[in-house]
Amino acid sequence: MKRSEAVFAFVGAGVFDGSRVLADHAVIVKSGLVDAVVHVGQLGADVERLTLEGGILAPGFIDIQVNGGGGLLFNNEPTTSGLRTLIEAHRTGGTTACTPTVITDVERIRQQALEAFHQASEHDIDGLVGLHFEGPYLSAQRRGVHSDSLIRKPLPSDIDWLCEAASDCRVLLTVAPEAMRPGQIARLAEAGVLVFLGHTDAGFEPVMSALGEGAVGFTHLFNAMTPLKSRDPGATGAALLADEACCGIICDGHHVHADVIRLAHRAKPRGKLLLVTDAMATTGATAKSFELYGETITERDGRLVNGEGRLAGSSISMADAVRNAHFQCRLPLAECLRMASQYPAELLGLSQERGHLHPGYRADIVHLDDDLQVSGVWIAGRRPEAAPGKSS
């Protein structure tokens, strides 16, 4: 009998069920789903036990902004094979679901990425829950490492294509409000596209107007957007004031100061600040450089930079982000785990199947040791590698 079809129980670790940490509890898995979370004293003698050496079990992480991993940048290989490599690389960091991200590029790359998504779905590559298109409808003034020559405003045909893509793929789209014509964000939102605002030089009022049209969030809060000033709240101020808007934030120790992340966490309502990696090819890889637009991006002292010294994404995993948020930003561990699982699940409309360890939810589970390092990952009750611990 395959592990995914068996009934077994995790024991020996604390259990974070999405709401609280439970001691002396077991997670019972049946047919790839969480069957129950019970006190270990309630386990029947006939239930197979997978004994873990302390640490904590938590819902698998969900990353909505992941550009690459395992030595591969998705833009450079928008194929089913590329998706598999990316997903497997991030799985080692506790990510059990993600929306691979295509940054600003030629139209052909975006079309190939969508085709690869559909092929991967047919091949049952688990952990793929949508695509994120970051650009090309951005501000050249706040482009970061996005190619200036490829940034543009959307054509009517682009809007049509994105609306059609969202009919059978969960689509996130990062745009600058100033790149969009009136009504375009509204049409995208009506079609089911999750519109995020980012890489923008717009002031407070245009950003608020974009939110009024249906934009639902902000891409990497504080980075590549107009800052909060005493006489101009900017895009950052809008992001912090808009209670319904989600904000992804890169907690890698380089993009945003730890105490600024703490301030953002205080400002945003619960559930609206999400951990993202913005990971590039170097995450989960031994190589410390890769090519983007024909330019070499290099990791230096933990920072990914281009030849001009501009930040070019990150090299972290979601487990790194959780660890940094807890130990550096001093946020409660339970909240850090929710920022990496429950809150992204809610944004993506997956909150009835992911983000908790409750009966009926997918048994997508990460085991962290006492230092919050990943000890094991299970997808629908199966571990891709040899399981840790021991059966007893």
C-alpha positions in Angstrom: 0.0 0.0 0.0 1.3 3.4 -0.9 2.0 5.9 1.9 -0.7 8.3 0.4 -3.3 5.5 0.8 -2.2 4.4 4.2 -3.5 5.5 7.6 -0.6 6.7 9.8 0.1 9.3 12.4 2.9 11.8 13.0 4.0 11.8 16.6 6.9 13.3 18.6 6.7 16.9 17.4 4.6 19.9 18.4 1.7 20.5 16.0 0.8 23.9 14.7 -2.7 23.4 13.2 -3.0 26.9 11.8 -4.3 28.5 14.9 -2.2 27.2 17.8 0.7 25.0 18.8 -0.4 21.8 20.4 1.9 19.7 22.6 1.6 15.9 22.9 -0.7 15.6 19.8 -0.6 13.5 16.7 -1.6 14.3 13.1 -3.5 11.3 11.6 -3.2 11.1 7.8 -5.5 9.1 5.6 -5.6 9.0 1.8 -3.5 12.1 1.5 -5.6 14.2 3.8 -5.5 15.1 7.4 -8.0 12.8 9.1 -7.7 14.1 12.6 -5.5 15.9 15.1 -5.7 14.2 18.5 -3.9 13.8 21.8 -1.4 11.0 21.5 -3.2 9.1 24.3 -6.2 8.7 21.9 -4.2 6.9 19.2 -5.3 3.4 18.7 -2.6 0.7 19.0 -3.2 -0.4 15.4 -2.3 3.0 13.9 1.2 3.2 12.3 3.3 5.9 13.9 5.9 8.0 12.3 8.0 9.2 15.2 9.8 12.6 14.8 12.5 14.0 17.0 10.9 17.1 18.4 10.5 20.3 16.5 7.1 21.4 15.1 4.8 20.2 12.3 3.1 22.9 10.3 1.0 23.4 7.2 3.2 23.4 4.1 4.3 26.8 2.9 2.8 28.7 -0.1 4.9 31.1 -2.1 3.2 33.5 -4.5 6.4 35.0 -5.9 9.1 32.6 -7.0 11.1 33.4 -10.1 13.4 30.4 -10.0 15.3 27.8 -8.1 17.5 24.8 -8.4 19.8 26.7 -10.8 17.0 27.7 -13.1 15.3 31.0 -13.8 11.7 30.3 -15.0 12.0 33.1 -17.7 15.0 31.2 -19.1 13.2 27.8 -19.2 9.4 28.3 -19.3 8.8 24.5 -19.8 7.3 21.7 -17.8 10.8 20.5 -17.0 11.6 24.0 -15.7 8.5 24.0 -13.5 9.4 20.6 -12.1 12.9 21.8 -11.2 11.7 25.0 -9.6 9.0 23.3 -7.5 11.4 20.5 -6.4 14.1 23.0 -5.4 11.6 25.0 -3.2 10.1 21.9 -1.7 13.3 21.4 0.2 12.6 24.8 1.9 9.2 23.7 3.0 7.2 25.1 0.1 4.4 22.7 -0.9 2.6 25.1 -3.3 3.6 28.1 -5.4 2.8 30.4 -8.3 6.0 30.4 -10.4 6.7 33.9 -11.6 7.5 35.3 -15.0 9.2 38.7 -14.9 9.1 41.2 -17.7 10.0 39.6 -21.0 8.8 39.2 -24.6 5.3 37.9 -25.1 6.5 34.5 -26.3 7.9 33.7 -22.9 4.7 34.4 -21.1 2.8 32.3 -23.6 5.2 29.4 -23.2 4.9 29.7 -19.4 1.1 29.3 -19.6 1.4 26.4 -22.0 3.9 24.8 -19.6 1.5 25.3 -16.7 -1.2 23.4 -18.6 1.2 20.6 -19.5 2.4 20.3 -15.9 -1.2 20.1 -14.7 -1.8 17.2 -17.1 1.3 15.5 -15.8 0.0 16.0 -12.3 3.0 18.0 -11.0 1.9 18.7 -7.5 2.4 22.0 -5.9 1.6 24.2 -8.9 -1.4 26.4 -8.0 -1.1 29.2 -10.6 1.2 31.6 -12.3 2.4 35.1 -11.4 3.2 37.6 -14.2 5.3 40.4 -12.8 5.3 42.9 -15.6 5.8 44.1 -18.3 3.3 46.8 -17.4 5.5 48.5 -14.9 7.2 51.9 -14.3 10.6 52.3 -16.0 11.5 54.6 -13.1 11.0 51.8 -10.5 11.9 48.9 -12.7 14.6 47.3 -10.5 16.3 44.8 -12.7 13.4 44.4 -15.1 14.5 45.3 -18.6 13.8 48.9 -19.5 13.5 47.9 -23.2 10.7 45.4 -22.5 8.5 47.5 -20.2 5.4 48.8 -21.9 1.7 49.5 -21.5 -0.8 46.8 -22.2 -2.5 46.5 -25.6 -6.2 45.5 -25.7 -5.1 42.1 -26.9 -2.9 41.7 -23.8 -6.0 42.3 -21.6 -7.9 39.8 -23.6 -5.2 37.2 -23.3 -4.9 37.6 -19.5 -8.6 37.3 -19.0 -8.7 34.1 -21.1 -5.7 32.7 -19.2 -7.5 33.3 -15.9 -10.4 31.1 -17.1 -8.4 27.9 -16.3 -5.3 29.1 -14.5 -5.0 31.1 -11.2 -3.3 34.3 -12.5 -1.6 36.9 -10.4 -0.5 40.0 -12.3 1.8 42.8 -11.0 1.3 46.1 -12.7 2.1 49.8 -12.1 -1.2 51.8 -11.9 0.3 54.5 -14.2 0.8 51.9 -17.0 -2.9 51.0 -17.0 -5.8 52.7 -18.8 -9.0 53.4 -16.8 -11.1 50.3 -16.6 -8.4 47.8 -17.4 -7.8 46.7 -13.9 -11.5 46.4 -13.3 -11.9 44.2 -16.3 -9.0 42.0 -15.2 -10.4 41.7 -11.7 -13.8 40.8 -13.1 -12.2 38.0 -15.1 -10.6 36.6 -11.9 -7.1 37.9 -12.3 -5.5 38.8 -8.9 -4.1 42.2 -9.7 -1.1 43.4 -7.5 0.5 46.8 -7.6 4.2 47.2 -7.8 7.2 48.6 -9.6 5.3 51.9 -9.5 6.3 55.6 -9.4 2.6 56.6 -8.9 1.5 58.7 -5.9 -1.1 57.9 -3.4 -4.2 58.9 -5.3 -3.6 56.8 -8.5 -2.7 53.8 -6.3 -6.0 54.2 -4.3 -7.9 54.5 -7.6 -6.3 51.2 -8.8 -7.4 49.5 -5.6 -10.9 50.9 -6.2 -10.9 49.2 -9.6 -10.2 45.9 -8.0 -6.5 45.5 -7.4 -6.1 43.3 -4.3 -2.5 43.6 -3.2 1.1 44.9 -3.4 4.2 43.2 -4.7 7.2 43.2 -2.4 6.1 46.0 0.0 8.6 48.9 0.3 10.6 47.8 -2.7 10.3 49.4 -6.1 7.4 51.8 -5.1 7.1 55.4 -4.1 8.0 55.7 -0.4 6.0 57.0 2.5 6.8 60.7 3.2 5.4 63.3 5.6 3.6 65.2 2.8 3.0 62.3 0.4 1.9 58.9 1.5 3.0 57.4 -1.8 2.3 53.8 -2.9 3.8 52.6 0.3 1.4 54.6 2.4 -1.6 53.4 0.3 -0.4 49.8 0.9 -0.3 50.3 4.6 -3.6 52.1 4.8 -5.6 49.8 2.6 -7.0 47.3 5.1 -8.3 44.9 2.4 -5.1 44.8 0.4 -2.5 42.0 0.8 1.1 42.9 0.9 3.9 40.4 0.0 7.2 41.2 1.8 10.7 39.8 1.3 12.2 38.9 4.6 15.8 38.1 3.6 17.7 40.7 5.7 18.5 42.8 2.6 15.3 44.1 1.0 13.6 45.4 4.1 15.0 46.2 7.6 13.7 43.8 10.3 12.1 46.6 12.3 10.4 48.1 9.2 8.8 44.6 8.7 7.7 44.8 12.4 6.1 48.2 11.7 4.3 46.9 8.6 3.0 43.9 10.6 1.6 46.3 13.2 0.0 48.5 10.5 -1.7 45.7 8.4 -4.7 43.8 9.6 -4.1 40.2 10.5 -3.9 38.1 7.4 -2.8 40.8 5.0 1.0 40.6 5.3 2.4 37.6 3.5 5.9 36.2 3.3 7.3 35.8 -0.2 10.8 34.7 -1.4 11.2 36.6 -4.7 13.6 33.7 -5.2 15.9 33.4 -8.2 17.9 30.6 -9.7 20.4 30.4 -6.9 17.8 29.2 -4.3 18.4 25.5 -3.7 21.4 25.5 -6.0 25.2 25.4 -5.5 25.8 27.9 -8.3 26.0 31.5 -7.1 25.3 33.2 -10.4 22.9 33.0 -13.3 22.0 34.9 -16.5 19.1 37.5 -16.7 18.6 39.4 -20.0 22.1 38.3 -21.0 23.6 39.9 -17.8 25.2 37.9 -15.0 23.5 38.2 -11.6 25.8 37.2 -8.7 25.2 36.4 -5.1 27.5 38.5 -2.9 27.3 38.2 0.9 23.8 36.8 0.6 22.6 39.5 -1.7 21.8 39.0 -5.4 23.0 42.0 -7.5 23.5 42.9 -11.1 26.5 44.7 -12.5 25.1 48.0 -11.2 24.8 46.7 -7.7 21.0 46.6 -7.9 19.1 44.0 -5.9 18.0 41.3 -8.2 15.6 39.1 -6.2 16.7 36.8 -3.4 18.3 33.4 -2.7 16.0 32.5 0.3 13.5 29.7 0.7 10.2 30.1 2.6 11.8 28.4 5.6 14.5 31.1 5.6 11.8 33.7 5.5 9.9 32.2 8.4 13.1 31.9 10.4 14.1 35.5 9.6 10.7 36.8 10.5 10.7 35.0 13.8 14.3 35.5 15.0 15.2 38.8 13.3 11.9 40.6 13.2 10.8 39.1 16.5 7.3 38.2 15.3 5.5 35.3 17.0 6.3 31.9 15.5 2.6 31.1 15.0 2.1 34.3 13.0 5.2 33.7 10.9 3.9 30.3 10.0 0.5 31.8 9.1 2.2 34.4 6.9 3.8 31.5 5.0 0.8 29.3 4.7 -2.6 30.3 5.9 -2.6 33.9 4.5 -1.4 33.0 1.0 -4.0 30.2 0.9 -6.7 32.7 1.7 -5.5 35.1 -1.0 -5.5 32.3 -3.6 -8.9 31.0 -2.7 -7.4 27.8 -1.3 -8.3 28.2 2.4 -10.6 25.2 2.4 -7.9 22.8 1.5 -4.5 24.3 2.5 -3.0 26.5 5.2 -4.3 24.4 8.2 -3.8 21.0 9.6 -7.5 20.4 10.1 -9.6 17.3 9.1 -10.2 17.2 5.4 -7.3 19.4 4.5 -4.5 18.2 2.3 -1.7 16.6 4.2 0.8 19.1 2.9 3.1 19.3 5.9 6.5 20.6 6.8 8.5 19.5 9.9 10.8 22.1 11.3 13.4 21.4 14.0 13.9 23.6 17.1 16.1 26.0 15.0 13.3 26.2 12.3 15.4 24.2 9.8 13.4 21.9 7.5 13.6 18.3 8.6 11.0 16.9 6.3 8.3 17.7 3.8 5.2 15.7 2.8 2.9 16.3 -0.1 -0.6 14.8 0.2 0.8 12.5 2.9 3.8 11.4 0.8 7.4 12.4 1.3 9.4 12.8 -1.9 12.6 11.5 -0.1 13.1 9.0 2.6 11.0 10.0 5.6 12.7 11.2 8.8 12.3 9.6 12.2 11.2 6.0 12.5 8.1 4.0 12.4 7.1 2.3 15.6 
